[in-house]
Amino acid sequence: MKSSIVLIVLVFIALGLLLGFAEIYETQFVNEHPPMVQPEQDAEKAMQENSSTVEANSG
């Protein structure tokens, strides 16, 4: 019984994150990038850039 409740909560959290990310993507990134760019690729590039800058700052 508890596992089903946890699963439902996780699904709602995932939906909330997806909707929030979609809203941020529409408001901020559409003006900078053409619509054909995938948001997942933008997120991966941003994470790679952030990790490289952290390494540069710490080093």
C-alpha positions as CSV (number, residue, x, y, z in Angstrom):
1,M,0.0,0.0,0.0
2,K,2.8,2.4,0.9
3,S,4.7,1.7,-2.3
4,S,1.7,2.8,-4.4
5,I,1.3,6.0,-2.5
6,V,5.0,6.8,-3.0
7,L,4.7,6.0,-6.7
8,I,1.8,8.4,-7.1
9,V,3.7,11.1,-5.3
10,L,6.7,10.6,-7.5
11,V,4.6,10.8,-10.6
12,F,3.1,14.1,-9.5
13,I,6.5,15.5,-8.7
14,A,7.8,14.4,-12.2
15,L,4.8,16.1,-13.9
16,G,5.3,19.2,-11.9
17,L,9.0,19.4,-12.9
18,L,8.2,18.8,-16.5
19,L,5.5,21.5,-16.6
20,G,7.8,23.9,-14.8
21,F,10.6,23.2,-17.2
22,A,8.3,23.6,-20.2
23,E,7.1,27.0,-18.9
24,I,10.7,28.2,-18.3
25,Y,11.8,26.8,-21.7
26,E,9.0,28.7,-23.5
27,T,9.7,32.0,-21.7
28,Q,13.5,32.1,-21.7
29,F,15.0,29.9,-24.4
30,V,12.6,30.3,-27.4
31,N,13.9,33.9,-27.9
32,E,17.5,32.8,-28.0
33,H,17.3,29.5,-29.9
34,P,15.3,28.4,-32.9
35,P,12.3,26.1,-32.1
36,M,13.9,23.1,-33.8
37,V,16.5,22.8,-30.9
38,Q,15.5,20.1,-28.5
39,P,15.2,21.2,-24.8
40,E,16.9,18.0,-23.6
41,Q,20.0,18.8,-25.7
42,D,20.0,22.4,-24.3
43,A,19.8,20.9,-20.7
44,E,22.7,18.5,-21.4
45,K,24.8,21.3,-22.9
46,A,24.1,23.5,-20.0
47,M,25.1,20.8,-17.5
48,Q,28.3,20.1,-19.4
49,E,29.2,23.8,-19.5
50,N,28.4,24.2,-15.8
51,S,30.6,21.2,-14.9
52,S,33.5,22.5,-17.0
53,T,33.3,25.9,-15.4
54,V,33.2,24.4,-11.9
55,E,36.3,22.4,-12.7
56,A,38.1,25.5,-14.1
57,N,37.2,27.6,-11.0
58,S,38.3,24.9,-8.6
59,G,41.5,24.2,-10.4
